[in-house]
Amino acid sequence: MTGIGGQDRSLILKTLCACVVLCVAGLCAGTFFDLQISQTLYQPTNPFAIFFSVVGLLPLTIPACILLGALAQRQMVGSKPVALRVLLAVVCVAFACVIAYLAVKSLPTIGGPESSILLPGIALVAISLVLGLGCVAVGFACARNNDEADLVRRALLAFVLLILSYALIELGKGIMHRPRYYAVATGIEGISFQPWYKPFTGYKELIEKGVANEVFKSFPSGHAAQIGTFVTGFYGLTVLIPSLRNKWRVAVVVGLVLVLAVCVSRMILGAHYLSDVSVGVLISTLVAFAIPSRAKE
């Protein structure tokens, strides 16, 4: 199997290093000017921001579900007992549907109350199944036509890195409980601007009074981390689709543009501060360093 070439690996490493520097710079700037920047950008019904906030959910969801589809296919043709193979394949498919559901469920909270998208429960389930099973089918078909011996190992690497990025973001949110800017801007009682480095301790009382738990998940930005996983997700897809292996430069450019658009959109909606998106991208960037270091020529 032809992995990432030396020239492409060097380009990826340089790009990741540049992203780390920019993220640290953004975090430093946000430490001092988070509130002022958000006050300047806040437009909760901006169509550009709403569109790219929705797009920002896909770089984690689609590659992860496709990779799970590939892993399901590999389980079906393995040497394990039939019952175990079927069980493992079903688990992969179910996991893909859960990931799709979590992404679709986030649609109603892409921004503040003004930009909420209301979806009934049955619509959430239906869209999740279509997205999840559709991606699984793509991964299943690609894996079936792929004879690479280390397909499972490489697919698992990409998938684990995607999930690791998500887990780190959720851990940060669970520790900091930072209120989103739109809660500050709309004047929710008991909520004022909170620096990123100070955990917000009053969230439990406010939740008991009826404030949505989603309000206290500003830091770090999950959208920024998910769009920052573009390189990781793209690497996973090259495992299944060899023709993509020569598209690294295009992927890097597209990825950087999307990262910028999604990060700016989240600040425009008041869902995140500059420091939030900076740390979100930083986490996914640090996780992505495992890709060029693990990829073999």
N, C-alpha and C positions, 0 to 999 in steps of 0.2 A: 504493500500500500504506500502510495506517495503522500506523505504528510505535508505540513507547512514547510515550504522551502526556507533556506537560510535568509534570503533577502526579505521575504515576507515576514519571517519571524522577527527580524531586526526592525522592520517598519512597525510591527505591532508593539514591540517593546518600547520603542521611542514614543509612539502615540500614547501608550499607557502612562509612561513617565511624564509626558507633557500634561496629560489629564490630571495626574496626581498633583502637579504643581498648581494647575489652574484651580483645582478643588480646594487646596489649602489656601490659596489666595482668596477664593470666594468665601471660605469660612472665616478668614481673618476680617474681610470687609464686612461680612454679615454680623460679626461680633460687635462691631461699632455702629453699623448703619442699617441693620435689619428693618427696624421700624420705619425709617425714612424711605427706604427703597420700596417697601410694601405700600406705604401711603401714596407714593407716586404712581405705582403700577396698577393699583387695585381697580379692576373693572369686572365685576362678577358675572356679567352677561356677555362678555366679549366672545363672539363666535370662533375666532382663531384659537383662543384659549380653551374653549370647550372641546373643539375638535381634536386638538393635540393632547388634551388630557385623556380623551378616549383612546387615541392611538397609543398613548404611553402604556396602556395595559397589555398590549399585544406582544412585545418582545420577550416577555417571560412566558406568557400563556401558550402561544402557538408553538415555539420550538420545544417546550417541555412536553406538550401533549403529543407532538409528532415523535419525539424520542421515546415516549412511553409506548406509542404504537409500535415502534420498531422493536422495543424490548419485548412487547407482548408476542410479536411474531416469532422472535428468536426462542421464546419459551415453548412455543407450540412445536418447534422442530428439534428440541433438545433431546438428550438421552435420559432424562428423568422419567419416573413413572407418569403415565398419562394423567392420572388424577392431579398430581402435583403440578404438571405442566399447565393444565387447564386452569388450576387455581391461581398460579402465578400470572398467567395471561389476563385472567379476570381482574386480579388486583391491579395490574398495570392500567387496564381500561378504566376501572373505577376511579383510580387515582387521577387519571387525566380528566375525567368528568368533574371531579371535585375541584381541581385546579381551574378549570373553565368556569365553574360555578362561582368560585371566589372572585374571579376577574369580573364576571358579569354583575355579580352582586355589588361590586364597587362602583358601578355606573351611577347609581343614585347619589353618590357622595363625591363626585369628581370635583366639586367646588362647594361654594356656600349654598344657602337656601335658594338664592335666585337662579342658580344654574342646575338645580337638582333635576334628575330624570326619574320620573316615577314609573316603575315597572311592577305589574302584579306578579305574585308568586309563581303562577303557572307560566308566565312569560320568562321569568328568570330560569326556571327549570328547562323550558323548551330551548331557549337560546344557548344555555350551557351544554345541553346534550348535542345540539347541532354543531357547536364549536368544538367541543371535546371529542365527540365521535368522528367528526369530519377530519380533525387533525390526526387522530389515531389511525383512521383509514389510510391517510397519506403515508404515515410512518410505516404502517403494516405493508403497504404495497412496495415502498422503497426498500425495506429490509428484505422482502421476499426476492427481490431482483438483485440483491447485493451479496456477493460471496466473500466479502472481506472477513478474514478470520478473527480480527480484533474489533469487530463492529460493536459488540456488547460492551467491551471495556471502554472504548472511546465514547460511546453514547452515554454510558453510566457516568463517566467523568464530567461531560458537559451538563448532564441532568443534575448531578450532585452539586455542581458549582452554582447552577441556577437556584436550586433550593437553598443552598448555603447563604446566598445573597439575600434571599427573601427572609430567612430565619434571623439574620443579623439585623435587618431592618425592623422586624417585629419586636425583637429584643430591645432595641433602642427606644421604640415607641412605648413599650411596656415599662421602661425605666423612667423616661423623662416626662411623659404625659403633657407635653407642651401644647397649649391652646393654639389653634389655628388663627391666622390673622383675621379671617372674616368674622370670627367670634368677637374679636376686639373691635373691629370696625362697626359691627352692628350693635354693639353696646350690650352684650349679654351680661347681666348682673353677676358680679363676682369674678369676672375675667378681665384681665388687663395684660398688657404686653409682658411676655416672659422671655428673658434671654435663653439661648439654647443650652447653656451650661448649668442652668439651675432647674432641677426637677420641680415640677408643679405639684404641690402637695394637697391642694384643695379640690382636686378633681372628683373625689368620691362623694363629697357633700353636694357638689353641683350635679353629678349624675343622679343622685337620690332626689334632687329637686326637679329632674326632668330634662336636663341638658344631655344631648346625645353623646354617647361614648366616643363617637367618631371625631368630635370637636377636639379631643385631647390626643390626637395622633399626628401632630405637626412634624415632630423631629424624631428621626430623619425622614426624608421623603421616599415613600415606596415607589411612586411613579418615576422619580429620578433614578432610583436603583434599578428598576425594571428596564427602563430605556437604556441604562448604562450596561445592561447585560447583553446588548446587541452582539458584541464580539463573541461572547460565550455561546449565545444561541446560534449564531452563524457558524461557528466552529462545529457545533453539534450537527447542523444540517449538512455540512460538507462531508460528514461521515457517511451520510445516507445518499447524498447526491454529488458524485464526483465532479460534475461539471461546474459546481460552485467553488471548487478549490482554487481556481485561478481568478477569483473575483474579490480578493482581499482588499485591494486598494479602493474599489468601489464601495465595499462594505464599510471601510473605515470612514470614508467621506460621508456616506449616507448616515452612518451611525452618529457622527459628530453633529451633523445638521439636526437630526432628530433629537439628540440629547439637548441641544440648545433650545430647540422649539418647545419641547416638553417642559423643561425647567422654567423657561420664561412663562409658559402658559399656567403653570401651577402658582407662580407668584402673582400673575395677573388676576387669577380667580380668588386669591387670598387664602388658598389652601396651604401654602407653604411660604416660608421666608427664604432668603438667599442662603443662609446657613443650612437650612433643611435640605435644599436640593444639592448643595455642595457636598454635604456628608453622604447623601444618598448615592450620588455618582461616585464618590470616593470609595465607598464600600464595594460597589460592583466592580470598580476598576482594580482594586487590590485583589479581589477574588479572581478576576480575569487574568492576573499574572500567571496563574497556573496553566493557562492554555499554551502559550508559546514555550514554556519550560517543560511541558509534558509532551508536546507534539514532536514526533520523530520524522525525519526525512525518509 
